[in-house]
Amino acid sequence: MPYRVELREQHNHGSLICSPATIEPHRDLQAAGAAAHQDAVEHAKAYRVDVRVQIYAPSGQLAMGTQVRHFEVTAPGRPRPHLTLVASAP
């Protein structure tokens, strides 16, 4: 039995999110974690909500849980420094 991913909006009792990571079975915890993180980040960006990630082991027990906060993934990046060429006159 493979690892199962569950994504929810806001908290443990929030609305379930349907995504490829939640539909597809995952062969191991690392594959489930990578797929879940990618889908959680995309959902958090698109809907500006926090996403709770839970991954269940083949036994049905919770193997990993984390949260993706929308303000962390939608925060604008730092502006790149502008480089200017300064030439000295002879």
C-alpha positions, 0 to 999 in steps of 0.5 A, a space after each residue: 500500500 502506498 503513501 497517501 497525501 492529504 492537503 487542507 486549506 487553513 488547518 486540520 479541519 479546513 476544506 480538502 484540496 484535490 490535486 495530483 498529489 492527493 490522487 496519485 499513490 506515492 512509492 515512498 515518503 520522499 516522493 509523497 513529500 515532494 509532490 505534496 509540497 509542490 501542490 501546496 505551494 501552488 494552491 497557496 499562491 493561487 488562493 492566498 490561503 495557508 495549506 496544511 500538508 499531511 502524509 500518511 504511511 501505508 499503515 494509515 498512521 500520520 508519517 509527516 505533517 507541515 504547513 505552507 503559509 501563503 505569505 511565505 510563498 507569495 512574498 515578493 523577492 528582494 530587488 536585484 541590485 542595479 549595476 552601473 558602469 562608471 568610467 573615469 575621464 582621462 
